[in-house]
């Protein structure tokens, strides 16, 4: 594929602001799935955004993980240009068959203007859903090297996918997160952990590096509770996209099955949306 088109903004102030957010406290990193949802979240006053591979895939009629590198880069560039906020890229496994290919893809992602990007260790193979540790570490190290070569202050997130791929082994996840930190990850992430004990164990294991917590459903914790556990940032993955899909699906099924229109009761005002995007 060709080079990513030149940016129309200077990404460095956003990248500096994004790194500063990780220094203390706890912030929410909501996940828009398109330009419109990104602009709405910016208008609400959030300090940063993150892409969602699942949300954008569903908007294209595809399952999570099915978008090509080219499509992902185009989406990231559109998202980064949509608002003045820093954007963290959900960059899957790095879009490469080997570390050299991951490094090339990461270089292209940096060129979209994102302020951070994550590399996960899921393999896509149901028989062995996690990559071998040495292979996963090599991919994080390649991403780190690509960032360093670029001279850009892009934050690197290392992800241990155990709880997402049906291998809920907290001890092994922590071992991997520590290895990713040593390989150059700036922030660590084990999506799918949910209990206070799991969260506090991960935070303690990789300290002082910051931890991202995924909250994709209603949980018994407030943001203040999560901050007290030592988490630096909270993302919501595809939850906002799923919430939008849930409303559309309920309204559609009521219309089909019962001929009822009350599924539109909570619909946003068209006038308000037009005003938002004017």
N, C-alpha and C positions, 0 to 999 in steps of 0.2 A: 504494500500500500504506500501511498505518497506521504509526504511529511504533513504533520499537523499544521494548519494555517497559522500565520503569525497572530499573536495576541493583540487585542485592542486596549489592554490595560497592563499596568505594572503589577505583577503578582507579589513582589517582594514585601510590600507593607502588609498584605494579607497574611503572608507566611510568617512574618514576625509576630503579628497579632495572634495568630493561631498557636504558635509555640508558647507565647506568654500565657495563654489560657491554661496551659498544662502545668504551670509552675506552682499554682496553689488553688485551693478551693475546689469546687465541683461545678461543671457546666453541662447543659443539655445540648446535644448535637442532633437535632431532628433530621429526618431523612426524607426530603422531597423526592418525587419520582419524575418531575418534569419542570419546565421553566415556570409555569404558572404556580405550582405548589411551592417552588423555591421563593418566588416573589412574595407570596402570601406569608410564608414563615419569616422572611426578612422584615416584612411590615409589622409583624408581631413583636419584633425586638430581639430575636435570638442573635447570639454573637457569632455563630458559625453553623455550617450545614454539612451534611454528609450524603453522598449518593447511596442508593440502594440498588444492588444488582437485581434483586427480585422485583422491586417495584417497577423499574424501567422495562424489565423483560416482560412482565405481565401487560404493560401498556402497549407492547409490540406483539402481543398474542403468542408469547414464547414462555417456556418455563425458566425458572432461575438458572443462570449459568449458561444459557443457550446463545447469548449475544456474542457476536464476533468481537475481536479486538478493535476493528475499525469502527463498528457501531458504538462500542463502549467509549472510545476516544471522542467520537463526535458528541455523544451525550455528555461526557465530562466537560468538554469545552463549552457546550451550551449552558450547562449548569453553572460553571465558573463565571461565565459572562453575564448571567441573568441578574446577579446582585453584586454588591461590593463586599459580600461576606466571604471569608475563607471557606473552602470546600475540601472535605476529606473524601477521597475516592475509595469506594468499595471495589478493589481491583482483583478480586478472585484469587486465583493461584499465581497470578503474574503473567498469564497468557503466554507461557513458553514451555516447550517440551524439555528444555534443559536450562541451567542457570544463565547461559549466554543469551538465550532468547528472552528470558525474564528481564535481564538487564536492558535489552533493546526496547522491550515493551514499556518498562518503567521510564526510560528516557523519553518515550513518546507521551506517556502520561504526564510527566513533568511539564512538557511543552503545552499542555492544555490549560495550565494556570492553576492547577489544584495546589492546595497547601499541605496536603497529607495524603498518604495512600497506604492501604493494608495489603498484606500478603498472607494467604491462608495455607494450611498444610493438608487440606482434604485432597484426595487423589482422584475422586470420581469413580473409583473401582469398588463396587459393593463388597468384593471379597477381601479387599485390603483398603478400607476407606481413608486411612491416614498414610501419607507418604512416609517412608523410612526417615528416621530422625536426621541422619547425615544428609540426605537429599533435601529435606525441608530446610535445614540450616543453610545449605549451600544456596538455596533460592533466596532466602532472606539476605544472606551476605552479598549476593549478586545485586539485589535491589539497593542495598546500602551503597555499594560501589558505584552504581549508576547515579544515585543521588549525589554522592561526593564528587563524581566527575563533572556533573552539571554545574556545580558551584552554587546551587540553589538550596535554600533552607527549607526543604520539604520534609515533613515529619513522617517517619516510617513506623507502621504498626505491624507487629507480629501476632498472628492469630493461631490459636490451638483449637481445632474444630471438634474435639472429642465428643462434646455434648450435643453437637449438631449431627454427627454421623453415627450415633448409636454406640459410642464407646465411652461411656461416662466415667472415665478413670481420672480422678482429680490429681492424683500423685503424678501420673505420666504427663498430664496437661501442664502441671507446674514445672516438671523437668524440661519440657519443651519450651515453655515461655522463658525460662531462665536461659536456655540455649539461644533463643531468638534475641534476647536482650544482649547476650555476649556477642552475637553476630551483627549487632548494630541497630536493632529495633529500638525506637525511642519510646514507644508506648506498647503495652501488652493487652491482650484481649482473648478471653475464653468464652465465646458466645454460648449461651445455654446454661451457664451456672445461675442458680436462683436463690440458694439459701444463704443466710447470713454467714454460716460457717464456711461455705465455699468461697464466698466473696472475700471475706477477711483473710482466708488462707492465701488466695491469689495475690491480694494486695501486699501481704507481708512477705510473700516469697520473692517478689520482684522489686520491692522497695530499694531505692527511692524512685524508681521509674514509675510513671503514671499508668493507671489501669483504666480501660474502657469497660463499662458494663452495658450489656444489651438488656433493655426492658421492652419486650415485645407484646406484653399482655398486662392485664390488671394484676398488680402485685401488692403485698401487704406493707410495702415500704413507701415512704415519701422520699422526695429528693433529699431532704434534710437527713433522713435516716441513712441513705446511701452515702452521702457526703461524710457522715460520721464514721462510716466503715473504711474511709480512706480512699474511696473511688474518686478519680479526677474528672471523668467525663462519662455521660450516659447517652447512648444512642438508642434508636427505636427500630432500626432495620426496616423491614417492609411493613411495620404495623400501621403507619398512616395510609399507605397504599391499600392495605387490607381493609382498613376501616372504610375508605372510600368505596372499594369494591363491595364491601358488605352492604352498604346503603343501596347501591345500585342493584345488587342481586336481590335484595328483599323487595324493593319496589317493582322490579321486573317480574318476579315470581307472583306477587300479589296481582299484578295486572294480567298475567297469563292465566293464573289458576282461578281467580275470583272476580276478575274484571273490576278490581278496586284500584283507586288512585291515591289512597291514603298513605302509600309508601313515599309520597312526595312531601309529607308533612314537615320533615326536617330539612328540606332542600334549601340550599343557599339562595339568596335573592339574586336574580339576574342583574338588577340595577346595582347592587353592592359589588358584584363581580366586575361589571363594566367600569365602575368607579375605581376599583382596585387597580385595574390594568390600564386605565386611561393615561 
